[in-house]
Amino acid sequence: MSSKPVITARDLSKAYTMYASPQDRLKQMVFGSRRKYYEEFWALRGASLEINRGETVGIIGRNGCGKSTLLQMICGTLNPTSGTIHVDGRVAALLELGAGFNPEFTGIENIRLNAMILGLSPEEIEERLERIIAFADIGAFINQPVKTFSSGMYARLAFAVAVHVDPEILIVDEILAVGDAAFQRKCVEKFYEIRAAGTTVLFVSHDAYQVKNLCDRAIYLKNGQIEAIGPADSIVDQYTFDLENAAKTKIPAGPDQKGSSVSEPDKLFAIDTISLEDHAGNQVNEVKSGSDLRLRFSYHALNKIFPDELSFVFNLYRHDGLYVCGVTTLMEKLPPFKAYSRGEVLVSFPKLSLLAGQYTWRVALNDAGGLYVHAQASHVCEFKVIDDFQAVGLVNIPHAWESRELS
């Protein structure tokens, strides 16, 4: 990572004019020198930032906080109302995929057009053309007008073009939002490849785990202003706390519908058996608070060819949907595990200090980088905790009491 900034913004702001009616818009055109017939909406105000070459930076915030506005100004598709922005390098943006496609042009014609817009020379385009076509994998439709494409084929072609222009700055919005399972895996692998090559990445996601896992730093946008910039872990935590405070009266989203995972087309693994056991290896559905427990699940590969490595996940929920805890092996800084054609995973919980209640689990197999979910099973191994009324609430926190007289 270089300390030289590739993106520099100073007091960047963007305002939109909001008219109450078409008549007000006409009045503004005619009488605008006398008074304003509109309200100003500041989508972004006073944003200053520097992003260095080779950094991966997450951009987080609620819908409408200004993320899209900031990204569009970085891409150059939107001009600021005030302030300055300087971008040093070729930008490829995976935002509104295919926004620049001409519906009357064929797939190949749109590849050439978009690649040229993104800064490739005719010679560079021809050198990459076959790789782009192979990556998109839409068959004979590549020679048809894109107006005949399905939305999935449209997105596949746009993604293929964007990731093959050798961008110096890559902007990614919800990385796994394109295509079927097989194509999503290919997208993730390409993302890893581009990132490893030293490309600066701006990564937009609502998934806190992905931002913590992938990003060096994060930018938290709130109400059109930069609320905080700093290490990804601390900024994501700040954002999460703000969301929790804003939703204190809401019931948290619960786990998925009952039942283990269903095999999906093009998935590479499936989860087989899942059990919750006591220290002796007996399956249990009722335990005492403070017991030693073990979660065991097995899996198998659905194809003869599968990835060499995996990471693993568990999530714990209370019966009412309260999210108690979620952990991945990558969060614990464990290296990826070797993948087997048939394998088993064990998670040990010494002296699990949950208090009385009913709980349920989710387990998952992720790719080695933690972005792609190969298989999952939700709302499994329901169990009941009983306690001896030493505490109330969710967990019995280790503690000590002391009392003293004050002079």
C-alpha distance (Angstrom), angle and dihedral (degrees) to the residues before:
residue distance angle dihedral
M1 . . .
S2 3.79 . .
S3 3.80 123.9 .
K4 3.79 89.9 -139.8
P5 3.83 111.2 106.2
V6 3.81 116.4 -123.3
I7 3.81 92.9 -177.5
T8 3.79 121.9 40.1
A9 3.80 124.0 173.7
R10 3.77 126.3 -179.6
D11 3.82 122.0 -166.5
L12 3.81 90.1 -29.4
S13 3.80 114.4 -171.7
K14 3.79 137.4 170.5
A15 3.81 125.6 -167.6
Y16 3.80 129.0 -173.9
T17 3.78 126.7 -159.7
M18 3.81 114.1 -123.7
Y19 3.80 118.2 -159.3
A20 3.80 122.2 -163.5
S21 3.81 91.5 -148.0
P22 3.82 142.2 -1.3
Q23 3.81 87.6 -104.5
D24 3.79 90.5 61.9
R25 3.78 89.9 52.6
L26 3.81 89.6 53.8
K27 3.82 91.7 46.1
Q28 3.79 89.8 52.9
M29 3.80 90.3 54.2
V30 3.82 91.9 49.8
F31 3.80 104.3 32.9
G32 3.79 101.0 20.3
S33 3.79 94.6 122.4
R34 3.82 90.7 63.4
R35 3.81 103.7 45.6
K36 3.80 144.9 -15.7
Y37 3.79 119.4 -97.0
Y38 3.79 94.6 -175.3
E39 3.76 142.5 63.2
E40 3.80 122.1 -125.4
F41 3.77 119.1 -125.4
W42 3.78 114.3 -164.3
A43 3.80 107.1 -151.1
L44 3.81 89.8 178.3
R45 3.78 129.2 12.8
G46 3.80 133.0 -174.5
A47 3.82 98.1 -15.2
S48 3.81 114.6 171.9
L49 3.80 122.4 175.6
E50 3.79 146.3 142.9
I51 3.80 124.9 -148.0
N52 3.79 118.9 -168.8
R53 3.78 128.8 -140.3
G54 3.79 111.9 -86.5
E55 3.81 95.9 16.2
T56 3.77 122.9 132.5
V57 3.79 107.5 -145.7
G58 3.78 126.0 -174.8
I59 3.79 121.1 -144.9
I60 3.79 113.4 -155.5
G61 3.77 137.2 172.5
R62 3.78 141.8 111.8
N63 3.79 122.5 -68.4
G64 3.80 110.3 -74.8
C65 3.81 94.4 24.0
G66 3.82 94.0 119.7
K67 3.82 102.9 -94.1
S68 3.82 95.5 127.5
T69 3.79 92.1 44.3
L70 3.80 92.0 52.9
L71 3.80 92.9 46.7
Q72 3.80 93.4 48.2
M73 3.80 90.6 53.2
I74 3.81 90.2 49.6
C75 3.81 88.6 50.7
G76 3.81 91.1 48.9
T77 3.81 95.1 -121.7
L78 3.80 92.1 112.5
N79 3.81 128.5 45.7
P80 3.81 119.9 -140.0
T81 3.78 121.2 -118.1
S82 3.79 89.0 -139.6
G83 3.77 139.0 -8.5
T84 3.79 129.4 46.0
I85 3.78 137.4 -89.5
H86 3.81 128.1 -169.3
V87 3.81 122.2 -168.1
D88 3.80 119.5 -172.2
G89 3.79 109.9 -164.1
R90 3.80 146.1 28.3
V91 3.81 111.0 -58.2
A92 3.81 125.1 -149.9
A93 3.79 113.3 -173.6
L94 3.79 123.8 -162.2
L95 3.79 94.4 -165.8
E96 3.79 117.6 105.7
L97 3.79 94.5 11.9
G98 3.76 113.0 -142.4
A99 3.80 94.8 7.5
G100 3.82 89.7 139.5
F101 3.80 97.2 47.7
N102 3.79 119.7 121.4
P103 3.83 105.7 -134.5
E104 3.82 92.0 -148.8
F105 3.82 93.7 54.6
T106 3.79 122.2 85.4
G107 3.78 122.1 -112.6
I108 3.81 92.0 -99.6
E109 3.80 92.3 47.8
N110 3.80 90.1 51.5
I111 3.80 91.0 49.3
R112 3.80 89.9 56.5
L113 3.81 93.1 43.7
N114 3.81 95.7 48.5
A115 3.78 94.6 42.2
M116 3.80 89.2 52.9
I117 3.82 90.9 49.5
L118 3.81 88.3 51.3
G119 3.80 90.0 55.6
L120 3.81 107.5 -96.1
S121 3.79 120.7 140.4
P122 3.84 119.3 -125.8
E123 3.81 89.0 -104.4
E124 3.83 92.3 51.7
I125 3.80 90.6 47.9
E126 3.79 93.5 53.4
E127 3.81 91.0 46.6
R128 3.84 90.6 55.2
L129 3.80 98.9 35.4
E130 3.82 98.5 96.0
R131 3.81 91.9 45.3
I132 3.80 91.0 52.1
I133 3.80 92.0 48.3
A134 3.81 91.5 48.3
F135 3.81 92.5 48.0
A136 3.83 93.2 50.1
D137 3.83 89.7 48.4
I138 3.82 97.5 -167.8
G139 3.80 96.2 140.1
A140 3.80 121.5 -147.7
F141 3.80 91.2 -6.4
I142 3.80 87.5 81.9
N143 3.82 86.8 81.5
Q144 3.82 94.4 48.7
P145 3.83 128.8 86.4
V146 3.79 109.1 -88.5
K147 3.82 89.7 -125.6
T148 3.82 84.9 77.1
F149 3.83 92.5 55.0
S150 3.76 125.2 105.8
S151 3.81 115.4 -121.1
G152 3.81 88.8 -104.1
M153 3.82 94.0 54.1
Y154 3.81 89.8 46.0
A155 3.80 91.7 54.5
R156 3.81 93.3 44.0
L157 3.79 92.3 54.5
A158 3.80 93.3 46.0
F159 3.80 92.2 49.1
A160 3.81 91.3 47.8
V161 3.80 91.7 54.3
A162 3.81 94.9 45.8
V163 3.81 96.0 51.6
H164 3.82 95.4 46.4
V165 3.80 99.3 57.1
D166 3.83 92.8 82.1
P167 3.81 93.5 -118.3
E168 3.77 120.2 -157.4
I169 3.80 88.6 -157.3
L170 3.80 120.9 34.5
I171 3.80 121.3 -168.0
V172 3.80 113.8 -162.5
D173 3.79 125.9 -172.6
E174 3.84 113.6 -165.4
I175 3.80 96.3 -23.8
L176 3.82 97.4 -148.2
A177 3.79 97.7 51.9
V178 3.83 96.5 100.6
G179 3.80 129.8 91.8
D180 3.79 133.1 -42.3
A181 3.79 128.7 -32.1
A182 3.82 95.7 -84.9
F183 3.80 93.1 48.8
Q184 3.80 91.7 45.9
R185 3.80 89.7 56.2
K186 3.79 89.4 51.1
C187 3.82 90.2 50.0
V188 3.80 91.9 51.4
E189 3.82 92.2 48.9
K190 3.81 90.5 50.5
F191 3.79 90.4 48.3
Y192 3.82 90.7 53.6
E193 3.82 89.7 48.7
I194 3.81 93.8 51.1
R195 3.80 92.4 45.9
A196 3.81 92.5 48.7
A197 3.82 89.4 53.2
G198 3.83 90.1 65.5
T199 3.80 98.8 -99.9
T200 3.79 116.2 157.5
V201 3.81 107.3 -117.1
L202 3.79 129.6 -160.7
F203 3.77 106.0 -164.7
V204 3.81 121.2 -165.4
S205 3.77 116.7 -167.3
H206 3.78 142.6 143.9
D207 3.80 88.6 -147.8
A208 3.82 107.6 99.8
Y209 3.79 92.4 -165.6
Q210 3.81 92.9 54.6
V211 3.80 92.2 50.1
K212 3.81 92.6 48.5
N213 3.80 91.6 45.0
L214 3.82 98.3 47.0
C215 3.78 108.1 27.2
D216 3.80 134.2 80.6
R217 3.80 93.2 -162.7
A218 3.80 137.0 5.6
I219 3.79 136.1 -146.7
Y220 3.81 116.1 -147.4
L221 3.81 113.6 -155.5
K222 3.79 119.9 -164.5
N223 3.80 126.8 176.9
G224 3.79 92.2 -17.2
Q225 3.79 96.1 -50.2
I226 3.78 134.8 94.5
E227 3.80 104.5 -103.0
A228 3.80 95.6 -178.0
I229 3.81 144.0 -13.4
G230 3.78 123.2 -162.9
P231 3.81 146.9 92.5
A232 3.80 110.3 -7.5
D233 3.82 95.3 -122.0
S234 3.80 96.4 54.6
I235 3.82 95.5 40.4
V236 3.81 92.8 49.9
D237 3.81 89.6 48.9
Q238 3.81 90.5 51.3
Y239 3.82 90.3 50.5
T240 3.81 91.2 47.3
F241 3.81 92.1 50.7
D242 3.81 90.2 50.7
L243 3.81 91.0 51.5
E244 3.79 91.4 49.1
N245 3.79 92.1 49.7
A246 3.80 90.5 49.3
A247 3.82 91.5 50.5
K248 3.80 102.0 41.8
T249 3.78 91.9 127.0
K250 3.80 94.7 47.0
I251 3.81 125.1 90.0
P252 3.81 110.2 -120.3
A253 3.76 118.2 -113.3
G254 3.79 111.3 -90.9
P255 3.76 131.8 -137.8
D256 3.77 123.2 -74.2
Q257 3.77 122.7 -79.3
K258 3.76 117.6 -63.3
G259 3.78 118.2 -79.4
S260 3.75 138.0 56.5
S261 3.77 124.6 -75.0
V262 3.76 120.6 -67.3
S263 3.78 119.1 -134.8
E264 3.79 110.0 -105.0
P265 3.82 126.2 -154.4
D266 3.80 112.1 -88.7
K267 3.80 93.4 12.4
L268 3.80 113.2 142.2
F269 3.82 100.0 -152.4
A270 3.79 139.7 31.2
I271 3.79 130.0 -160.2
D272 3.80 113.9 -126.4
T273 3.82 118.9 -179.9
I274 3.79 128.4 9.1
S275 3.80 125.7 -172.6
L276 3.78 140.3 169.7
E277 3.82 112.4 -140.6
D278 3.78 139.2 -173.7
H279 3.81 123.8 -129.0
A280 3.83 90.5 -81.2
G281 3.80 94.0 53.4
N282 3.80 96.6 -104.7
Q283 3.80 117.8 141.8
V284 3.80 111.0 -113.6
N285 3.79 138.4 -172.5
E286 3.80 96.5 177.3
V287 3.81 124.4 48.9
K288 3.78 139.7 168.5
S289 3.78 119.2 -112.8
G290 3.81 109.3 -95.7
S291 3.81 95.2 29.5
D292 3.80 123.8 142.8
L293 3.80 107.7 -112.8
R294 3.78 137.4 179.4
L295 3.82 129.3 -157.9
R296 3.80 112.8 -151.5
F297 3.81 127.6 -173.5
S298 3.78 133.9 167.6
Y299 3.79 131.0 -153.9
H300 3.78 141.3 -177.0
A301 3.80 136.0 -155.7
L302 3.79 116.0 -109.0
N303 3.80 93.8 -153.5
K304 3.78 135.7 40.5
I305 3.81 89.1 -121.1
F306 3.80 115.0 58.9
P307 3.84 138.5 146.6
D308 3.79 118.3 -72.6
E309 3.81 95.4 -132.0
L310 3.80 140.8 38.8
S311 3.78 140.2 -175.7
F312 3.81 123.5 -148.6
V313 3.81 137.7 -137.9
F314 3.77 139.4 -164.7
N315 3.80 128.3 -174.3
L316 3.80 126.6 -172.3
Y317 3.82 123.9 -154.3
R318 3.77 134.7 -178.3
H319 3.82 116.9 -126.0
D320 3.82 91.7 -100.2
G321 3.81 91.9 55.8
L322 3.81 98.6 -98.0
Y323 3.79 107.2 153.0
V324 3.81 103.8 -128.1
C325 3.79 102.4 176.5
G326 3.79 143.1 -21.4
V327 3.81 126.5 -167.9
T328 3.80 135.4 175.4
T329 3.77 127.4 -166.4
L330 3.81 89.0 -121.2
M331 3.81 91.5 55.9
E332 3.81 87.0 57.1
K333 3.83 89.5 52.5
L334 3.81 91.7 -114.8
P335 3.81 115.2 152.4
P336 3.82 117.2 -115.1
F337 3.79 114.3 -79.4
K338 3.79 124.3 -122.6
A339 3.81 111.7 -98.6
Y340 3.80 118.9 -130.1
S341 3.79 132.6 -162.4
R342 3.81 84.0 -121.9
G343 3.78 118.0 15.4
E344 3.78 145.5 161.5
V345 3.81 133.1 -144.2
L346 3.78 126.5 -158.8
V347 3.81 126.1 -167.5
S348 3.82 117.0 -169.6
F349 3.82 123.4 -152.7
P350 3.81 111.7 -168.9
K351 3.81 113.3 -156.3
L352 3.79 95.6 -11.4
S353 3.80 102.0 -151.4
L354 3.80 100.1 -157.2
L355 3.79 114.7 141.4
A356 3.80 128.4 -135.4
G357 3.79 115.0 -45.8
Q358 3.77 145.4 85.0
Y359 3.80 120.7 -79.9
T360 3.79 141.5 -178.8
W361 3.82 137.8 -163.6
R362 3.77 141.8 -134.3
V363 3.82 121.1 -160.9
A364 3.79 128.9 -174.4
L365 3.80 144.9 -179.3
N366 3.81 112.0 -137.1
D367 3.78 131.5 -175.4
A368 3.80 118.3 -94.1
G369 3.82 91.4 -92.3
G370 3.80 94.3 48.9
L371 3.81 97.3 -121.1
Y372 3.78 104.5 101.0
V373 3.83 124.8 57.9
H374 3.81 109.2 -141.5
A375 3.82 94.7 -179.3
Q376 3.79 138.7 -12.8
A377 3.77 141.5 -178.4
S378 3.79 119.3 -155.7
H379 3.81 134.2 -164.3
V380 3.80 93.2 14.1
C381 3.82 135.2 145.8
E382 3.79 96.4 24.1
F383 3.79 110.5 -160.8
K384 3.76 140.8 176.3
V385 3.80 126.0 -132.5
I386 3.78 121.4 -151.9
D387 3.79 123.4 -170.2
D388 3.81 140.3 -174.4
F389 3.82 95.0 -116.0
Q390 3.79 95.4 -102.5
A391 3.81 88.7 135.9
V392 3.78 141.2 -1.7
G393 3.79 131.7 -135.6
L394 3.79 127.1 45.1
V395 3.81 108.1 -41.0
N396 3.77 136.8 11.9
I397 3.80 102.6 -120.0
P398 3.84 115.4 -149.4
H399 3.77 107.3 -110.7
A400 3.80 147.2 151.9
W401 3.83 131.3 -143.4
E402 3.79 128.2 -139.9
S403 3.78 131.7 174.2
R404 3.79 128.0 -170.6
E405 3.75 139.9 169.0
L406 3.77 118.0 -107.8
S407 3.81 117.1 -140.8
